[in-house]
Amino acid sequence: MSTITSAYTEALAAAKLVAGSQHYPQSTLYVVATPIGNLADISLRALYLLGLADTVACEDTRHTGQLLHAYGLHKPLMALHEHNESEAAQNVITKLQAGERVVYVSDAGTPAISDPGSRLVAAAVAAGMRVVPLPGASSVTAVLSAAGCVNTSGFVFIGFLPSKGADRAAVFKQVKGADRAVVVLEAPHRIETLLRELSNLGERRVTVGRELTKQFESIVTMQAAELPAWLAAKADNARGEFSLVIHPKAMQDVASSIADDTVTTTATELLTRLLQELPLKTAVQVTMDVSGLPKNSLYDQALKLKDAS
């Protein structure tokens, strides 16, 4: 038995130990989050319930079959994706009415957010069936947690933008005026267009998460105007799936107004400490990421601190 297989066998045993005492009723639709790239991000409760399921409905049977196989699980699969969701939902309801536990998973992350599943859940609720969510991996919450810009107003999730025309323009107008963080998703073959459009936001900060949780994950925060240059800097920057956070306009406005005269005391103290250990450009970048202040103001302050030392 390979080391990985052995590890997942132990994980299944642990899942039974910690999750097995909970009641998992029949005639229930379980909406289960699965990893967005890293197999280790499956929850113990999700493993236990996948093992308990009578049927696993999924976005892609081949993809989910491979996922279950990796965990040493084998279950009857049925396809439920954006092209057949309404029809397949009725088949799921029939199974639920027959007393089955049906698990629904998308290809990655939490179903019914940007992936299929919403119509299935709505149909199950309308039919009087119970729906139980099992939380877990999500590119949305992952990138937000690394952006550091979600204020008390919360955030707006847009997902994939309309491809073109008036609908796309309307969304960008919403993004430009947003006083809350805005999360968008994008595929690699469209990322260049998106970043070029976002660059018009100027000093507004944007966090770009690429290949989240995977081996070559990268998360960077910069001013919107810098996005095209970052993308062109190396070929790898354009590869993989993208989750982006456009920081709130209000935060940028406050940071800019403060920086018009001087850099805040807290940012200056941080910059001073970093300059003792890091190159000037790196210290400025880290301070910008933490404080939200414009790079030019921080760079000028860093030069003053260097001259004074």
C-alpha positions as CSV (number, residue, x, y, z in Angstrom):
1,M,0.0,0.0,0.0
2,S,1.4,3.4,-1.0
3,T,2.1,6.1,1.6
4,I,-0.7,8.3,0.2
5,T,-3.2,5.4,0.1
6,S,-2.3,4.5,3.6
7,A,-2.8,8.1,4.7
8,Y,-6.3,8.3,3.3
9,T,-7.2,5.0,4.8
10,E,-6.2,6.5,8.1
11,A,-8.2,9.6,7.3
12,L,-11.3,7.6,6.6
13,A,-10.9,5.9,9.9
14,A,-10.5,9.2,11.6
15,A,-13.6,10.5,9.8
16,K,-15.6,7.7,11.1
17,L,-14.3,8.4,14.6
18,V,-15.1,12.1,14.7
19,A,-18.1,12.3,12.4
20,G,-19.8,8.9,12.8
21,S,-21.6,9.8,15.9
22,Q,-23.7,12.5,14.2
23,H,-27.0,11.6,12.7
24,Y,-27.2,11.7,8.8
25,P,-30.8,11.3,7.9
26,Q,-32.0,9.5,4.8
27,S,-34.1,11.3,2.2
28,T,-31.6,14.2,2.4
29,L,-29.6,16.1,-0.1
30,Y,-26.1,16.8,1.2
31,V,-24.3,19.7,-0.5
32,V,-20.6,18.9,0.0
33,A,-17.6,21.1,-0.6
34,T,-14.6,19.4,-2.2
35,P,-10.9,20.6,-2.6
36,I,-10.2,23.4,-5.1
37,G,-6.8,21.9,-6.0
38,N,-5.2,20.3,-2.9
39,L,-6.6,16.8,-2.1
40,A,-5.7,17.3,1.6
41,D,-8.3,20.0,1.9
42,I,-11.2,17.5,2.1
43,S,-12.9,17.6,5.5
44,L,-13.3,14.5,7.7
45,R,-17.0,15.0,7.8
46,A,-17.1,15.1,3.9
47,L,-15.1,11.9,3.7
48,Y,-17.4,10.2,6.1
49,L,-20.6,11.3,4.3
50,L,-19.2,10.4,0.9
51,G,-18.6,6.9,2.2
52,L,-22.2,6.9,3.6
53,A,-23.9,8.2,0.4
54,D,-26.2,6.0,-1.7
55,T,-25.6,8.2,-4.8
56,V,-23.1,11.0,-5.6
57,A,-24.4,13.5,-8.0
58,C,-21.6,15.5,-9.6
59,E,-20.7,18.1,-12.2
60,D,-18.4,15.7,-14.0
61,T,-18.5,11.9,-13.3
62,R,-14.9,11.4,-14.6
63,H,-13.5,14.1,-12.4
64,T,-15.4,13.0,-9.3
65,G,-14.7,9.4,-9.9
66,Q,-11.0,10.2,-9.8
67,L,-11.4,12.2,-6.7
68,L,-13.2,9.4,-4.9
69,H,-10.7,6.9,-6.1
70,A,-7.9,9.0,-4.6
71,Y,-9.6,8.7,-1.2
72,G,-10.3,4.9,-1.6
73,L,-14.0,5.5,-2.2
74,H,-16.3,4.0,-4.9
75,K,-19.9,5.2,-5.2
76,P,-22.6,5.2,-7.9
77,L,-22.3,8.5,-9.8
78,M,-24.8,10.6,-11.7
79,A,-24.1,13.6,-13.8
80,L,-25.7,16.9,-12.9
81,H,-24.2,20.0,-14.6
82,E,-25.3,23.3,-16.0
83,H,-26.7,21.8,-19.2
84,N,-28.9,19.1,-17.6
85,E,-29.5,20.5,-14.0
86,S,-33.2,20.9,-14.2
87,E,-33.8,17.4,-15.6
88,A,-31.2,15.7,-13.4
89,A,-32.6,17.5,-10.3
90,Q,-35.9,15.5,-10.8
91,N,-34.0,12.3,-10.9
92,V,-32.2,13.3,-7.6
93,I,-35.6,14.1,-6.0
94,T,-36.9,10.6,-7.0
95,K,-33.9,9.1,-5.2
96,L,-34.5,11.3,-2.2
97,Q,-38.2,10.3,-2.1
98,A,-37.1,6.7,-2.2
99,G,-35.1,7.2,1.0
100,E,-31.6,7.7,-0.4
101,R,-28.8,9.9,0.9
102,V,-27.7,11.9,-2.1
103,V,-24.5,13.9,-2.0
104,Y,-23.9,16.7,-4.6
105,V,-20.4,17.9,-5.4
106,S,-19.1,20.2,-8.1
107,D,-15.7,19.8,-9.7
108,A,-14.1,22.0,-7.1
109,G,-15.0,24.0,-4.1
110,T,-18.5,24.7,-2.7
111,P,-21.4,23.9,-5.0
112,A,-24.1,26.4,-6.0
113,I,-21.9,29.4,-5.6
114,S,-20.4,29.9,-9.0
115,D,-20.8,26.2,-9.9
116,P,-24.0,24.2,-10.6
117,G,-26.2,23.2,-7.7
118,S,-28.6,26.2,-7.1
119,R,-31.4,24.8,-9.2
120,L,-31.0,21.4,-7.6
121,V,-31.2,22.8,-4.1
122,A,-34.2,24.9,-5.1
123,A,-36.0,21.9,-6.6
124,A,-35.2,19.8,-3.5
125,V,-36.6,22.4,-1.1
126,A,-39.7,22.9,-3.3
127,A,-40.3,19.1,-3.1
128,G,-40.1,19.2,0.7
129,M,-36.8,17.5,0.9
130,R,-34.2,18.3,3.5
131,V,-30.9,20.0,2.4
132,V,-27.8,19.8,4.5
133,P,-24.6,21.7,3.6
134,L,-21.1,20.5,4.5
135,P,-18.8,23.5,4.3
136,G,-15.2,23.4,3.1
137,A,-12.9,24.7,0.4
138,S,-13.9,27.8,-1.5
139,S,-11.8,30.0,-3.8
140,V,-13.9,32.9,-2.7
141,T,-13.2,32.8,1.0
142,A,-9.6,31.7,0.4
143,V,-8.7,34.8,-1.6
144,L,-10.7,37.1,0.7
145,S,-8.8,35.8,3.7
146,A,-5.5,36.7,2.0
147,A,-6.6,40.1,0.8
148,G,-7.1,41.7,4.2
149,C,-9.6,44.2,2.9
150,V,-13.1,43.0,4.0
151,N,-14.5,45.7,6.2
152,T,-17.7,45.8,8.2
153,S,-19.7,46.3,5.0
154,G,-18.8,42.8,3.9
155,F,-18.1,41.9,0.2
156,V,-19.8,41.4,-3.1
157,F,-19.4,38.2,-5.1
158,I,-19.7,38.6,-8.8
159,G,-18.0,35.4,-10.1
160,F,-17.4,35.2,-13.8
161,L,-18.2,38.5,-15.5
162,P,-20.4,38.8,-18.6
163,S,-18.2,38.2,-21.6
164,K,-18.9,41.5,-23.4
165,G,-21.4,44.3,-24.2
166,A,-23.6,46.4,-22.0
167,D,-23.8,43.7,-19.3
168,R,-20.1,43.7,-18.8
169,A,-19.9,47.5,-18.8
170,A,-22.6,47.6,-16.1
171,V,-20.7,45.2,-13.9
172,F,-17.5,47.3,-14.2
173,K,-19.5,50.4,-13.3
174,Q,-20.6,48.6,-10.2
175,V,-17.0,47.6,-9.4
176,K,-15.7,51.1,-9.8
177,G,-18.1,52.6,-7.3
178,A,-18.1,49.7,-4.8
179,D,-17.3,50.6,-1.2
180,R,-17.1,46.9,-0.4
181,A,-14.6,44.3,-1.5
182,V,-15.6,42.7,-4.9
183,V,-14.7,39.1,-5.8
184,V,-14.5,38.0,-9.4
185,L,-13.3,34.8,-11.0
186,E,-11.6,34.3,-14.3
187,A,-10.1,31.6,-16.6
188,P,-6.6,31.8,-18.0
189,H,-7.5,32.5,-21.6
190,R,-9.5,35.6,-20.5
191,I,-7.3,37.0,-17.7
192,E,-5.3,39.4,-19.9
193,T,-8.5,41.2,-21.0
194,L,-9.8,41.4,-17.4
195,L,-6.6,42.8,-16.0
196,R,-6.3,45.3,-18.8
197,E,-9.8,46.6,-18.0
198,L,-9.2,46.6,-14.3
199,S,-6.0,48.7,-14.8
200,N,-8.3,51.6,-15.5
201,L,-9.0,51.7,-11.7
202,G,-5.6,53.3,-11.2
203,E,-4.3,53.2,-7.6
204,R,-7.2,51.0,-6.5
205,R,-5.7,47.8,-5.0
206,V,-6.4,44.4,-6.3
207,T,-5.4,41.0,-4.9
208,V,-4.9,38.3,-7.5
209,G,-5.0,34.7,-6.3
210,R,-3.7,32.2,-8.9
211,E,-3.9,28.4,-8.6
212,L,-5.1,28.6,-5.0
213,T,-4.1,25.7,-2.7
214,K,-2.1,24.1,-5.5
215,Q,1.7,23.6,-5.8
216,F,2.4,26.7,-7.7
217,E,-0.1,29.0,-5.9
218,S,0.6,32.7,-6.0
219,I,-1.2,35.5,-4.2
220,V,-0.2,39.1,-4.9
221,T,-1.6,42.5,-4.1
222,M,-0.9,45.6,-6.2
223,Q,-2.4,48.8,-7.6
224,A,-4.8,48.1,-10.5
225,A,-2.6,50.1,-12.9
226,E,0.2,47.6,-12.3
227,L,-1.8,44.5,-13.3
228,P,-0.9,44.3,-17.0
229,A,2.8,44.7,-16.3
230,W,2.6,42.0,-13.6
231,L,0.9,39.6,-16.0
232,A,3.5,40.2,-18.8
233,A,6.4,39.8,-16.4
234,K,6.5,36.0,-16.8
235,A,4.5,33.4,-18.6
236,D,3.5,31.5,-15.5
237,N,1.5,34.5,-14.3
238,A,-1.1,33.8,-17.0
239,R,-1.5,30.1,-16.2
240,G,-4.2,28.5,-14.0
241,E,-7.5,29.6,-12.5
242,F,-7.8,33.1,-11.0
243,S,-9.8,34.5,-8.1
244,L,-9.5,38.3,-7.6
245,V,-10.5,40.8,-5.0
246,I,-10.9,44.4,-5.9
247,H,-10.4,46.3,-2.7
248,P,-13.1,48.7,-1.5
249,K,-13.1,52.2,-3.0
250,A,-13.6,53.8,0.3
251,M,-10.5,52.2,1.8
252,Q,-8.4,53.5,-1.2
253,D,-9.9,57.0,-0.9
254,V,-9.0,57.1,2.8
255,A,-5.5,55.8,2.2
256,S,-4.9,58.3,-0.6
257,S,-6.2,61.3,1.4
258,I,-3.9,60.4,4.4
259,A,-1.0,59.9,2.1
260,D,-1.4,63.3,0.4
261,D,0.4,64.9,3.3
262,T,2.3,62.2,5.1
263,V,2.5,58.5,5.7
264,T,0.7,57.3,8.9
265,T,2.7,56.8,12.1
266,T,1.9,53.1,12.2
267,A,3.0,52.6,8.6
268,T,6.2,54.6,9.2
269,E,7.0,52.5,12.2
270,L,6.5,49.3,10.2
271,L,8.5,50.6,7.3
272,T,11.4,51.6,9.6
273,R,11.6,48.1,11.1
274,L,11.4,46.4,7.7
275,L,14.2,48.6,6.3
276,Q,16.5,47.2,9.0
277,E,16.0,43.7,7.5
278,L,14.9,44.0,3.9
279,P,15.8,45.8,0.7
280,L,14.0,49.1,0.2
281,K,11.7,47.9,-2.6
282,T,10.7,44.8,-0.6
283,A,10.0,46.8,2.6
284,V,7.9,49.3,0.6
285,Q,5.9,46.4,-1.0
286,V,5.2,44.7,2.3
287,T,4.1,48.0,4.0
288,M,1.8,48.7,1.1
289,D,0.2,45.3,1.3
290,V,-0.4,45.8,5.1
291,S,-1.4,49.4,5.2
292,G,-3.2,50.0,1.9
293,L,-1.2,53.2,1.3
294,P,-0.1,54.2,-2.2
295,K,3.3,52.9,-3.2
296,N,4.7,56.3,-4.3
297,S,4.1,57.8,-0.9
298,L,5.6,54.9,0.9
299,Y,8.6,54.9,-1.4
300,D,9.3,58.6,-0.8
301,Q,9.0,58.0,3.0
302,A,11.4,55.0,2.7
303,L,14.0,57.2,1.0
304,K,13.7,59.8,3.7
305,L,14.2,57.1,6.4
306,K,17.2,55.7,4.6
307,D,18.8,59.2,4.3
308,A,18.2,59.8,8.0
309,S,19.8,56.6,9.1
